[in-house]
């Protein structure tokens, strides 16, 4: 048995007879309790193993904590939504209403152009009524003109054009892929403008009503309104004018908002009897999701001058805006001296177009719509439109 013991650092030393023995300090007195003696190397080995055990315990606790966090973040919400909610709050029977809608509207999940009571739906073109646009009475195809336009297409192999020409006097027309759906770009501002004036005539808004420019209306691309001061005030007359003359995207968004959003404009378009023109995106529509056809644009242009569709005041205002479009580098570049042109252009990377009404010096009038799908920003698009416009102008002047 030990005679004396001293505490020294982390160790206890005691004497057994004439020999000094060592035991570790933790737990206190372990050496004495079991009657064991420890050499210094035994003490160091014990400490090393003890540190390793503590380190392993910390790592194990971290692993458990991470596992619990991942379970709480990813697994429990999915389990609650897919198991608990289904068991407690969902009927085990199929939704008859959902099946019913799928039967009646099988394309509803991917075709939609209207919004009613918070649900998207697809509405067909409205039947003829007082709100509908008059249809173009088409006479005979101007096959000679069609052949000339097709022939120049051989010099522009990388483009795909859509062309429609309509003669006011005879109703004769030229049709090259005129019913194909094309990205509308800024030509979509024609139906937005018509929608504005139909709303004015219905008493829903007034041309001298004002709107305040907010940041959420600002749109990049064409037009300078995006750079104007916040809270600047503009009349609808001013917004409509720069929407057409400057092709301003921000003013277009403001007008659509005042009309009740794109859905209301789309509802107007359907009520006019048009099925191929539709807005999907606030401007700028750089991806080209808003679309139309050359033939439907021609019908819209014709009804801009239709007294049964628009009042005289509306017709004069619309034609005044469209007579001052600043971009005259497309169809207008192919017209002869003395001709006048009211129109609207559209330009995004993959599509370039122009649509309007040409009046010859002798008073003869025709509608022309030219849209071109092209490689991104390819100059072939502009060159084709100018050349086609020149051929159409010379043909219409000669008959």
Secondary structure as GFF3:
##gff-version 3
##sequence-region A 1 399
A	DSSP	beta_strand	5	8	.	.	.	ID=ss1
A	DSSP	beta_strand	11	16	.	.	.	ID=ss2
A	DSSP	beta_strand	19	24	.	.	.	ID=ss3
A	DSSP	alpha_helix	30	34	.	.	.	ID=ss4
A	DSSP	alpha_helix	40	70	.	.	.	ID=ss5
A	DSSP	pi_helix	71	75	.	.	.	ID=ss6
A	DSSP	alpha_helix	76	79	.	.	.	ID=ss7
A	DSSP	pi_helix	80	84	.	.	.	ID=ss8
A	DSSP	alpha_helix	85	89	.	.	.	ID=ss9
A	DSSP	alpha_helix	96	104	.	.	.	ID=ss10
A	DSSP	beta_strand	114	116	.	.	.	ID=ss11
A	DSSP	beta_strand	119	121	.	.	.	ID=ss12
A	DSSP	alpha_helix	143	153	.	.	.	ID=ss13
A	DSSP	beta_strand	160	167	.	.	.	ID=ss14
A	DSSP	beta_strand	173	176	.	.	.	ID=ss15
A	DSSP	beta_strand	182	183	.	.	.	ID=ss16
A	DSSP	three_ten_helix	185	188	.	.	.	ID=ss17
A	DSSP	alpha_helix	189	201	.	.	.	ID=ss18
A	DSSP	beta_strand	210	212	.	.	.	ID=ss19
A	DSSP	three_ten_helix	215	217	.	.	.	ID=ss20
A	DSSP	three_ten_helix	225	227	.	.	.	ID=ss21
A	DSSP	beta_strand	233	235	.	.	.	ID=ss22
A	DSSP	alpha_helix	236	245	.	.	.	ID=ss23
A	DSSP	alpha_helix	249	259	.	.	.	ID=ss24
A	DSSP	alpha_helix	262	271	.	.	.	ID=ss25
A	DSSP	beta_strand	291	292	.	.	.	ID=ss26
A	DSSP	alpha_helix	294	304	.	.	.	ID=ss27
A	DSSP	alpha_helix	312	322	.	.	.	ID=ss28
A	DSSP	three_ten_helix	331	334	.	.	.	ID=ss29
A	DSSP	beta_strand	340	348	.	.	.	ID=ss30
A	DSSP	beta_strand	351	359	.	.	.	ID=ss31
A	DSSP	beta_strand	365	373	.	.	.	ID=ss32
A	DSSP	alpha_helix	380	398	.	.	.	ID=ss33
###
